[in-house]
Amino acid sequence: MTYVVTEACIRCKFMDCVEVCPVDCFYEGETMLVIDPAQCIDCGVCEPECPAEAILPDTSPEAGKWLALNTEMAARWPNITSKGQPPADAEAWRGVEGKYDQYFAADHGAKVD
């Protein structure tokens, strides 16, 4: 089992999860973070740290489609090992539905409107 980051992280990117990860398995894109499932040791310490509730175990029914995305983007994006600054408007995006289709950026340096 592993944990995955879901759509709830998009445009929030609080990064509290990064601080507690013992194996540094988080990767940062322009609009969200992902977890490398191959590195994750299933300790679960990241899940309760996420203010956006964006982290789920891969056994959760809604996690299925996010496992492939986390795997793909972890191979493309840079590893992040310390908490950075979340976007200034992160709180405003917390709980907003349907962010993936409109705001997901696959490239690390992509611009967000």
N, C-alpha and C positions, 0 to 999 in steps of 0.2 A: 504494500500500500504506500501511497504518497499523498501529498497535499498539492492542491492546485489553486492558482489565483484566478478569479472569475471577473466578469464584466463590472462588478461593483467597484473594482479598483480604478477603472478608467476615469481619468481626470481628477481622481482623488489622490492616489499615490501618497498616502500618509507615511509609509516606510517604517512604522513602529515594528513591524515584523522582522525587518532586516537586522535590527539591533539584537534580537534574541536568538536568531538562527545559529546553532552551534557548528553548522557545516558550510555556511556561506553559499547557499543554493539559490539565492535570488538574483535575477537579472533585470536590468532596467531598460525599458523602452521609453519613447517620448511621452506616451499617455498612460502607461501602466507598468507594473512589475509582473514577473512570472517566476515560477519555481522550476528548477530543473529536476524532473522526476527521478532521473538517474542518480542525482546527488542527495536528494531528500532521504533522511533516515527515519521518517515517520514518527518523529518525537512529538509533534503536535503543539509545540510551544508558540508557534507563529499564529495559529488560528485565533486564540482569544486576544491577542495583541492588536489585531486589525480593527480599527475604529469603523471601517466601512463594511465589516463582515464579508470581506471578499475572498476569504480563504476557506476552502472546504476539503475534506478528505476525498480521495478519488472514488471511494465507495458510495458517496452521496449521489442520488439519482441525477441531480442537476450538474454534477461535475464532469460527466462524460465528454461533452464537446470541448471542455476547457483543457483536458489532459493533452490532446493533440496540439492545441495552441501553445500551451506552456512548453511542451517538448520542442516544438519548432522554433519558438522565439528565444528560448534559452540557448539554442545553438547559434543564434544570430546576434543577440544583444550582449552588451558588456556586463560582467559580473559586478554586483554591488555588495559591499561588505560593511558599510556603515550608513546610518540614517542620514539622509539629506533633507533638504527643505521641500515640503509638499507644495504644490501650486498654491498661489495666494487665494484662489477661489475654490479650494478643495472642499470645504464644508458645504458650499452651495451645490456641489455635484453629488454629495453623499445621498444615497437612496434613489437617485434618478434612474429610471428604467430605460432600456433600449439604447444604451451608450455605445455598444460595440459597433453597430452598423454605421453610426454617424461619426464617432470620434476615435475609433481604434486606428493606430498608426503602426504599421508593420516595421518600418525603418526606424532605427534609433533616433536619427536626426530629423525626422519628418516634422513639418510645421503643423500646428493645430489651430484651427479657426476658433 
